[in-house]
């Protein structure tokens, strides 16, 4: 099983809030993306949030369209790329 890094080791809380706002993610989408960074499955995310697996998948599908990606791996890479491209150097991201 691959080692999973919690999002808190990738972004500070402030960085994550600012990044998810910058990307236009809803609070639920941001939470689902946060859990994806932690390696959670759709079923684990659904259990954690108290929603159906199909609802998790709907949120993810909408994020894929919003961020122009095809799958969860591309989503994670895209989010991190956005952070590296501009967010980290901006004062508002500190």
C-alpha positions as CSV (number, residue, x, y, z in Angstrom):
1,X,0.0,0.0,0.0
2,X,1.4,3.4,-0.9
3,X,2.3,5.9,1.8
4,X,-0.2,8.7,2.0
5,X,0.7,12.2,3.1
6,X,-2.0,14.1,5.1
7,X,-2.9,17.4,3.5
8,X,-1.6,19.2,6.6
9,X,1.9,18.1,5.6
10,X,1.3,19.6,2.0
11,X,-0.5,22.8,2.8
12,X,-1.1,24.9,5.9
13,X,-4.7,25.5,6.8
14,X,-4.5,29.0,5.5
15,X,-2.9,27.9,2.2
16,X,-5.6,25.3,1.7
17,X,-8.5,27.7,2.4
18,X,-7.0,30.3,0.1
19,X,-6.2,27.7,-2.6
20,X,-9.6,26.2,-2.6
21,X,-11.2,29.7,-2.8
22,X,-8.8,30.5,-5.7
23,X,-9.9,27.4,-7.5
24,X,-13.6,28.2,-6.9
25,X,-14.3,25.0,-4.9
26,X,-17.4,24.9,-2.8
27,X,-16.9,24.0,0.9
28,X,-18.0,20.4,0.2
29,X,-15.8,20.1,-2.9
30,X,-12.8,21.5,-0.9
31,X,-13.4,18.9,1.8
32,X,-13.6,16.1,-0.7
33,X,-10.5,17.3,-2.4
34,X,-8.8,17.5,1.0
35,X,-9.7,13.9,1.7
36,X,-8.5,12.8,-1.7
37,X,-5.1,14.3,-0.9
38,X,-5.1,12.0,2.2
39,X,-5.8,9.0,0.0
40,X,-9.4,8.4,1.1
41,X,-11.6,6.2,-1.1
42,X,-15.0,7.4,-2.3
43,X,-16.6,5.1,0.3
44,X,-14.4,6.5,3.1
45,X,-15.2,10.0,2.1
46,X,-18.9,9.2,2.0
47,X,-18.8,7.7,5.5
48,X,-16.8,10.6,6.9
49,X,-19.1,13.2,5.5
50,X,-22.3,11.3,6.1
51,X,-23.3,11.3,2.4
52,X,-23.9,8.7,-0.3
53,X,-21.0,7.4,-2.4
54,X,-22.9,8.6,-5.5
55,X,-23.0,12.1,-4.0
56,X,-19.3,12.0,-3.5
57,X,-18.9,11.0,-7.1
58,X,-21.2,13.8,-8.3
59,X,-19.1,16.3,-6.4
60,X,-15.9,14.9,-7.9
61,X,-17.4,14.9,-11.4
62,X,-18.2,18.6,-11.0
63,X,-14.7,19.3,-9.7
64,X,-13.2,17.5,-12.7
65,X,-15.2,19.7,-15.1
66,X,-14.5,22.9,-13.1
67,X,-10.7,22.2,-13.1
68,X,-10.6,20.5,-16.6
69,X,-9.2,17.2,-15.4
70,X,-10.1,13.6,-16.1
71,X,-9.7,11.8,-12.8
72,X,-8.7,12.0,-9.1
73,X,-5.0,11.7,-9.8
74,X,-5.1,14.5,-12.4
75,X,-7.2,16.6,-9.9
76,X,-4.6,16.3,-7.2
77,X,-1.7,17.1,-9.6
78,X,-3.7,20.1,-11.0
79,X,-4.4,21.5,-7.5
80,X,-0.8,21.2,-6.5
81,X,0.4,22.7,-9.8
82,X,-1.9,25.7,-9.2
83,X,-0.5,26.2,-5.8
84,X,3.1,26.0,-7.1
85,X,2.4,28.2,-10.1
86,X,1.2,31.3,-8.2
87,X,-0.3,30.8,-4.9
88,X,2.7,30.1,-2.7
89,X,4.6,33.3,-3.8
90,X,1.6,35.6,-3.3
91,X,1.4,37.4,0.0
92,X,-2.2,36.5,0.5
93,X,-1.2,32.8,0.5
94,X,1.1,33.2,3.5
